Amino acid sequence: MARPIARVLTLLELLQSGGIRTVSELADRLNVDERTVRRYVQQLVDLDVPVESVRGRYGGYRLGPGYRMPPLMLSDDEALAVLLGLVAGRRSGLVTATDTAIETAAAKIRRVLPERLSRRLDAVLGSLAFTDPPGKAAAPEPAVLLPIADAVHHHRPISIRYTAGDGRRSERTLHPYGVVAHSGRWYVTAADLSAGEDRTFRLDRITGVRSLPGSFEPSVGIDPAKRVLTGLATAPYQHEVTLRVQGTAEQIHTRLPAGVAIVTELPSPGGASPGAERCCRVELRVERLDWLPAVLASLDRPFVIERPDELRGLVEAFAERLANFAAKAPS
C-alpha cells in the first residue's frame, strides 16, 4: 500500500475514535506537516467521508454524526497479527469468547480481505503447529470480565458470587485492584472486605458480578501480577519445601517459575570472595514431591534440602536410578 494512502487511512482511524482532533495533533500522529493534514482531510471529503471542520481555540476536525466505517482495510502485517492473535488466544485460553465467536470473527475478517492476502494467511494458518497442548482452562465470561475490569478502572466496589475449589459458594464484597492472565487462567486480585484481607479469585469461578455504589482509593504501589503469582506460590498444599540453591533468582526461575516458587536471594556470608556465586532460598508448596527431583536435576545447580526429609530420600533414589541407567552397557 502506498505510504500516502496508508496515512490517509490512519487519519480516518484517528477521526473514527471520536472527539475533535486538532491539526497539530494529527500532524504529530501522522508525522507530516499541518498543510499535508489538510490535504489528507480533503481526500477523505472527496471520498464522501463527512469530515467536519470545527473552528475556535479548541477547533480541529471530527467525523460527522452517523458515519459508518467503510469495509475493513488491513495491511498484510495487521491482518496476520489479528488472525494469529485469535488462534493463539483460543489455544492459550486467553480469549474471552466461545469457539464459535472466534471462528465467526475470523471468517468476517477473511471476507473483507483481498483474495491474494486471504490465500496467504490461510497458508500460514494451515502450516502452523503448536508445541504445547491447547489450554483446558475455561476463559471467563465477558459478562464477568467486563464489569470487573470497569470496576478496576474506576475504583468501584463490586459484589461477586464465587464458587471455591471445594465447591463452597459465597457472596463477597471486593475492592478490585487488577485483572491478571496467567497460564491460561484469569484472576482478579482484590481487597476482600468479607474476609478482611487481600485475596485472589479465579474469574471462571465467578458466576455473577454486581457493581456497588461509591468508590475506593487503591493502595499506592500495588502490583496485581506480582500479587497473583505470590498468592499461587503460597497457597496451602500438602508439602512445604525449603531449599538453598546456589545461583541467581533468574537462573532458578528458568525451572521453577514465580507462580510455583518464591525465590529470595540471601546476603553473601562474611569473608566470601568477590566472585563467589550468590545463594537463594527457594520456598514451594506442592501436593506431590515426586516431580521435584527431576526438576532439581535439570536446574544443575548445587542445592541443600532444608525440608522435608522425604524429598531428600526421593532425590537420592532418583540419582541412583540415573546412575544405574548410565552404567548399563548396550546389548
Phi, psi and omega per residue, in radians:
M1 nan 2.279 -3.132
A2 -1.062 2.530 -3.029
R3 -1.073 -0.796 3.119
P4 -1.018 -0.665 3.124
I5 -1.154 -0.713 3.118
A6 -1.066 -0.668 3.138
R7 -1.225 -0.621 3.088
V8 -1.106 -0.728 3.110
L9 -1.166 -0.642 3.077
T10 -1.122 -0.692 3.063
L11 -1.033 -0.744 3.120
L12 -1.098 -0.701 3.107
E13 -1.087 -0.728 -3.141
L14 -1.107 -0.757 3.125
L15 -1.207 -0.576 -3.129
Q16 -1.145 -0.449 -3.119
S17 -1.229 -0.152 3.018
G18 1.760 2.844 3.106
G19 1.404 3.110 3.126
I20 -1.681 2.267 3.118
R21 -1.915 2.175 3.121
T22 -1.266 2.773 -3.133
V23 -1.114 -0.707 -3.119
S24 -1.142 -0.683 3.104
E25 -1.095 -0.797 3.138
L26 -1.123 -0.658 3.121
A27 -1.100 -0.720 3.122
D28 -1.150 -0.744 -3.101
R29 -1.180 -0.599 -3.104
L30 -1.611 -0.138 -3.123
N31 1.051 0.777 3.086
V32 -2.369 3.056 3.087
D33 -1.501 2.958 -3.057
E34 -1.164 -0.554 3.106
R35 -1.113 -0.680 3.123
T36 -1.181 -0.628 3.088
V37 -1.019 -0.802 -3.131
R38 -1.095 -0.597 3.107
R39 -1.199 -0.701 3.103
Y40 -1.133 -0.682 3.098
V41 -1.066 -0.712 3.128
Q42 -1.132 -0.612 3.084
Q43 -1.107 -0.690 3.082
L44 -1.136 -0.716 3.105
V45 -1.079 -0.692 3.108
D46 -1.113 -0.419 3.105
L47 -1.599 0.261 3.124
D48 1.178 0.435 3.001
V49 -1.515 2.116 -3.029
P50 -1.350 1.381 3.078
V51 -1.531 2.159 -3.117
E52 -1.797 2.454 3.075
S53 -1.674 2.215 -3.129
V54 -1.929 2.102 -3.100
R55 -1.530 2.915 3.089
G56 1.958 3.123 -3.080
R57 -1.040 -0.665 -3.131
Y58 -1.869 0.520 -3.092
G59 -1.391 3.078 -3.136
G60 2.896 -2.399 -3.133
Y61 -2.188 2.617 3.039
R62 -2.644 2.823 3.079
L63 -1.462 2.516 3.090
G64 -1.149 2.635 -3.128
P65 -1.107 2.519 3.084
G66 1.478 0.037 -3.131
Y67 -1.281 2.339 3.122
R68 -1.822 2.465 -3.111
M69 -1.082 2.378 3.076
P70 -1.204 3.022 3.120
P71 -0.888 2.531 -3.063
L72 -1.067 2.277 3.106
M73 -2.214 1.961 -3.112
L74 -2.140 2.507 2.992
S75 -1.282 2.984 3.120
D76 -1.003 -0.799 -3.114
D77 -1.109 -0.748 -3.113
E78 -1.152 -0.773 -3.133
A79 -1.114 -0.742 3.128
L80 -1.116 -0.715 3.138
A81 -1.088 -0.740 -3.109
V82 -1.155 -0.863 -3.077
L83 -1.192 -0.714 3.096
L84 -1.138 -0.615 3.086
G85 -1.088 -0.714 3.113
L86 -1.132 -0.781 -3.107
V87 -1.150 -0.856 -3.114
A88 -1.141 -0.663 3.134
G89 -1.126 -0.675 3.120
R90 -1.147 -0.714 -3.090
R91 -1.272 -0.538 -3.091
S92 -1.564 -0.165 -3.124
G93 1.433 0.250 -3.073
L94 -1.711 -0.081 3.095
V95 -1.611 2.131 -3.081
T96 -1.520 1.097 3.135
A97 -2.707 2.797 3.103
T98 -1.309 2.852 3.079
D99 -1.012 -0.659 3.133
T100 -1.083 -0.761 3.139
A101 -1.102 -0.682 3.134
I102 -1.160 -0.761 -3.130
E103 -1.129 -0.728 -3.137
T104 -1.208 -0.618 3.094
A105 -1.115 -0.774 3.115
A106 -1.117 -0.677 3.125
A107 -1.124 -0.699 3.120
K108 -1.119 -0.699 3.119
I109 -1.116 -0.764 -3.130
R110 -1.091 -0.653 -3.068
R111 -1.104 -0.551 -3.067
V112 -1.690 0.027 3.116
L113 -1.554 2.636 3.021
P114 -1.014 2.576 -3.070
E115 -1.022 -0.680 -3.130
R116 -1.039 -0.827 -3.115
L117 -1.211 -0.656 3.136
S118 -1.077 -0.742 3.123
R119 -1.104 -0.716 -3.113
R120 -1.154 -0.705 3.122
L121 -1.179 -0.665 3.081
D122 -1.072 -0.649 3.127
A123 -1.151 -0.707 3.123
V124 -1.124 -0.865 -3.093
L125 -1.164 -0.579 3.125
G126 -1.226 -0.446 -3.124
S127 -1.736 0.039 -3.066
L128 -1.425 2.332 3.097
A129 -2.223 2.581 3.113
F130 -2.001 2.341 3.132
T131 -1.401 -0.416 -3.134
D132 -1.696 2.540 3.097
P133 -1.174 2.688 3.103
P134 -1.001 2.526 3.110
G135 -1.126 2.387 -3.136
K136 -1.674 -0.166 -3.112
A137 -1.249 2.486 3.135
A138 -1.381 2.294 3.077
A139 -1.248 2.623 -3.121
P140 -1.209 2.653 3.079
E141 -1.244 2.438 3.071
P142 -0.966 -0.562 3.127
A143 -1.171 -0.283 3.062
V144 -1.696 -0.847 -3.055
L145 -1.124 -0.802 -3.015
L146 -1.117 -0.852 3.123
P147 -1.146 -0.554 3.105
I148 -1.191 -0.773 3.112
A149 -1.078 -0.676 3.109
D150 -1.129 -0.698 3.111
A151 -1.150 -0.656 3.076
V152 -1.074 -0.801 -3.067
H153 -1.140 -0.694 -3.057
H154 -1.768 0.121 3.112
H155 0.976 0.885 3.129
R156 -1.891 2.455 3.051
P157 -1.260 2.669 3.138
I158 -2.382 2.768 3.004
S159 -2.012 2.318 -3.133
I160 -2.196 2.637 2.935
R161 -1.760 2.140 -2.971
Y162 -2.225 2.439 3.054
T163 -1.985 2.009 -3.104
A164 -1.271 3.012 -3.114
G165 -1.095 -0.476 3.130
D166 -1.566 0.128 3.076
G167 1.631 -0.131 3.135
R168 -1.232 2.378 -3.127
R169 -1.872 2.555 -3.138
S170 -2.709 2.828 3.018
E171 -2.023 2.256 -3.011
R172 -2.252 2.603 3.055
T173 -1.852 2.184 -3.022
L174 -2.146 2.630 2.823
H175 -1.894 1.662 -3.000
P176 -1.313 2.326 3.132
Y177 -1.634 -0.668 -3.068
G178 -3.035 2.796 3.085
V179 -1.914 2.317 -3.052
V180 -2.278 2.336 3.018
A181 -1.784 2.216 -3.102
H182 -2.576 2.142 3.053
S183 0.925 0.776 3.066
G184 1.436 0.033 3.100
R185 -2.127 2.763 3.120
W186 -2.001 2.437 -3.118
Y187 -2.310 2.681 2.930
V188 -2.094 2.268 3.054
T189 -1.804 2.364 -2.959
A190 -2.758 2.831 2.912
A191 -1.443 2.050 -3.136
D192 -1.554 1.769 -3.096
L193 -1.171 -0.442 3.138
S194 -1.195 -0.596 -3.114
A195 -1.797 -0.226 -3.137
G196 1.280 0.519 3.139
E197 -2.712 2.885 3.079
D198 -1.332 2.389 -3.114
R199 -2.418 2.886 3.047
T200 -2.142 2.330 -3.092
F201 -2.198 2.431 3.050
R202 -1.378 2.307 -3.080
L203 -1.200 -0.527 -3.120
D204 -1.281 -0.122 3.063
R205 -1.760 0.025 3.109
I206 -1.646 2.198 -3.078
T207 -1.840 -0.133 3.136
G208 -2.864 2.493 3.128
V209 -2.301 2.334 3.113
R210 -2.340 2.192 3.117
S211 -1.318 2.407 -3.117
L212 -1.878 2.700 3.135
P213 -1.182 2.731 3.094
G214 1.645 -2.995 3.134
S215 -2.638 2.962 3.118
F216 -2.393 2.788 3.117
E217 -1.805 1.938 -3.111
P218 -1.184 2.617 3.097
S219 -1.131 2.583 -3.118
V220 -1.291 2.455 3.029
G221 1.393 0.309 3.128
I222 -1.288 2.299 3.078
D223 -1.997 1.679 -3.071
P224 -0.992 -0.726 -3.112
A225 -1.088 -0.760 -3.138
K226 -1.143 -0.651 3.122
R227 -1.112 -0.705 3.133
V228 -1.133 -0.814 -3.133
L229 -1.096 -0.727 3.115
T230 -1.141 -0.691 3.119
G231 -1.100 -0.707 3.110
L232 -1.169 -0.683 -3.094
A233 -1.273 -0.409 -3.085
T234 -1.872 0.141 3.127
A235 -1.103 2.572 -3.099
P236 -1.191 2.229 3.080
Y237 -2.356 3.128 -3.038
Q238 -1.211 -0.658 -3.057
H239 -2.078 2.383 2.995
E240 -1.897 2.131 -3.044
V241 -2.016 2.341 3.050
T242 -2.267 2.244 -3.137
L243 -2.259 2.748 2.878
R244 -2.028 2.103 -3.050
V245 -2.100 2.312 3.095
Q246 -1.404 2.062 -3.102
G247 2.583 3.090 -3.133
T248 -1.570 2.855 3.094
A249 -1.052 -0.661 3.140
E250 -1.093 -0.741 3.119
Q251 -1.126 -0.697 -3.106
I252 -1.233 -0.658 -3.115
H253 -1.200 -0.219 3.062
T254 -1.132 -0.470 3.138
R255 -1.989 -0.398 -3.139
L256 -2.227 1.539 -3.041
P257 -1.140 2.918 -3.031
A258 -1.090 -0.478 3.113
G259 -1.321 -0.142 -3.123
V260 -1.910 -0.706 -3.001
A261 -2.316 2.547 2.971
I262 -1.725 2.109 -3.092
V263 -1.978 2.160 -3.133
T264 -2.139 2.126 3.108
E265 -1.264 2.277 -3.112
L266 -1.586 2.575 3.098
P267 -1.133 2.576 3.131
S268 -1.163 2.387 3.130
P269 -1.166 2.683 3.117
G270 -1.085 2.401 -3.136
G271 1.511 -0.020 3.132
A272 -1.214 2.510 3.129
S273 -1.185 2.654 -3.098
P274 -1.019 -0.524 -3.091
G275 -1.606 0.080 -3.094
A276 -1.161 2.488 -3.136
E277 -1.256 2.554 3.113
R278 -1.250 2.809 3.092
C279 -2.182 2.535 -3.097
C280 -2.199 2.576 2.962
R281 -1.647 2.279 -3.113
V282 -2.043 2.201 -3.136
E283 -2.123 2.271 3.137
L284 -2.331 2.652 2.965
R285 -2.189 2.059 -2.996
V286 -2.355 2.698 3.060
E287 -1.399 -0.586 -3.105
R288 -2.308 2.645 3.137
L289 -1.808 -0.225 -2.946
D290 -1.146 -0.352 -3.127
W291 -1.535 -0.247 -3.043
L292 -1.232 -0.684 3.140
P293 -0.975 -0.743 3.134
A294 -1.150 -0.646 3.116
V295 -1.162 -0.754 3.124
L296 -1.125 -0.648 3.095
A297 -1.134 -0.725 -3.141
S298 -1.212 -0.445 3.090
L299 -1.152 -0.597 3.063
D300 0.974 0.766 3.070
R301 -2.225 2.514 3.064
P302 -1.034 2.400 -3.117
F303 -2.542 2.784 3.064
V304 -2.235 2.279 3.112
I305 -1.550 2.039 3.085
E306 -1.510 -0.696 3.080
R307 -2.866 2.642 -0.022
P308 -1.557 2.853 3.105
D309 -1.104 -0.522 3.141
E310 -1.023 -0.633 3.141
L311 -1.155 -0.627 3.122
R312 -1.047 -0.733 3.113
G313 -1.150 -0.666 3.116
L314 -1.146 -0.667 3.116
V315 -1.165 -0.733 3.119
E316 -1.087 -0.739 3.130
A317 -1.152 -0.673 3.123
F318 -1.125 -0.762 3.131
A319 -1.111 -0.676 3.127
E320 -1.139 -0.695 3.114
R321 -1.121 -0.737 3.117
L322 -1.087 -0.728 -3.140
A323 -1.124 -0.678 3.118
N324 -1.160 -0.714 3.113
F325 -1.096 -0.734 -3.094
A326 -1.209 -0.484 -3.091
A327 -1.389 -0.251 -3.083
K328 -1.272 2.268 3.105
A329 -1.451 2.604 3.103
P330 -1.141 2.495 -3.111
S331 -1.317 nan nan
